[in-house]
């Protein structure tokens, strides 16, 4: 995120404030860095587009521990790294526009689209959740297994990618 900050700031423009809040001592993850960068770019572009009048995009990271009892059906237990991208956009004007449809006024599609974002996250052994409240904004949370807590996942992903 530190390396991408200037690029992301340029993408959101002057009318959107970009806030980056990295967590303390966030674990490493096993994932393709280029794919994760594309996910971040896509989600930031979507957040920006949801705020035609301006607003704020916040990117946060943190370590999260899902106990076996508290885990969801879509998230394995154990230690994960959370990447959250939130906006203050009001989606009421954009409800009929599908996520990832960046072809507005003849422009070209810039992002991956939610299906591709989901694919990258799933391929990395993670999960994704989206919360949206009209008039408040949208938050996309991605949970990726910690490299320290998931050596067996790394072995599984490595063998699947090499075959």
N, C-alpha and C positions, 0 to 999 in steps of 0.2 A: 504493500500500500504506500509506503514512503516513496518508493521509486516511481509509482504511478501518479502521485499527487498532482504534479503540474499538468499532466495530460488530462486527468479527470477535471481539474479546475477549468481548463480550457474548454472541455466538452460541455460543462454546465453553464458557462457564460457568466455575464455580469448580474443577471437577475436572480440567480440561484446561489445561495450560500452553501459551500461544501465544508462539512465538518467531519474530520476523521478522528475517531477515538479508539486507538488501539488499547487492548487490555494489557495488564501487567503479566509479563512472562508467559505469553501465549505459546502453547505447544506447537511443534512442527507437525505437518500433515504429509501423507504420501499422496501426491496428486500432481498432474501435469501443470506446471506453473503457467504455461501459455494458455491452457484451457481455463484455469481459474481466473487469469487476467481478463479473458474474453467474457466470462460470466460477470465479473465486476463491472466491466465496461457496459455490457448489455443492461444490467440492472440499474446502473447510474443513468444511462440514456433514457430508459423507461421512466425512471423517477422524474427526471428533468421534463420529459414530455407530458407528464401528468400535472405539471405546474406551469401552465402558459403565462400566468400572471406573476410568476416568481415564487420563491419559498426557500426551503432548506432541504438538502440531502445530507443524511448522516450515515457514515459507515463506521460500524463498531465491530470489534473482535473481542472474544473472551473464551476462556476455558469453561467447559460445562461438564458436569459429571452426572450421567443418567444412571441412577441405581437400577438394579434389576427390577425392583418393585415399582419404580416410578417411570419406567421407560414406556414409550408409546409403541404401537404396532409397527410404525415405520422407522423407528430409531432403535438401533441396537444399544444395549446397556454399555456402560463404561464411559471413559473420558473422551470428550469431543471438543473440537474447536468450532465456535460459532462465529459466523460472518453475518452481520445484519446490515441491511441497507434500507433506510427509512426515508420517506419524503413527507412533506406537509401538503401534498397535492390534494385537490378535491376531484375525485374521479367521476363525479356526477355527469360532467360534460363528455366524458370519455367512456362511459359504460358500454356502449355498443362497439367500441373499437377493441379488437382482441390484442392481448399482450404480444409484443413483438412485431406488430404491423406498423412499421415505420415509413410506409409509403404514403405520406401525406402531401397533398398538393404537388404530386408528380415527383417527389423526392425519392431517393433510393433507400432501400432497407439497410440499416446500419448494424443492427444487433443480431444475436443468435435466435431470439425468440424463446419463450418459456419452455417449449419442448426440448430444445437443445440444452438449455440451462439445466433442466431436470436430468437429461441424459448425462451430462458431465458430472453432476453431483452424484447421481446414482452409480456411475462407473467408478467414482472415487470412494464408494462405500458409504456415502452420506445420505442425508435426507434434507428436504426443503419444506418450509411452511410459509404461508402468506396470510397476513392479516390486513384487512382494509376496512376503514370506517369513513363513510362520506363526511366531508367537512373536516376531517382530522388528518388523514393520510394513509399511506400503505407502508408496511414493513415486510420485507422478505428476509427470512432467517434460514441460513444454510448451516447444517451441522455435519462436519467431517470428522471421522475418527482421528484421534491423536496418534501420531506415529509412535510415541512412547508407550501408549496403551494398547496398540493393535499390531504387533509384529506379525501375527498370523494373517491379518488382513493384507499386509504388505506382500507377504509371500503369495497369497491367493491372487492379488491383483497383478503382481509381476508375472506369474505363470500364465494368467489369462491374457495379458497384453502381448506376451512373447509367442503365443500360439496362433 
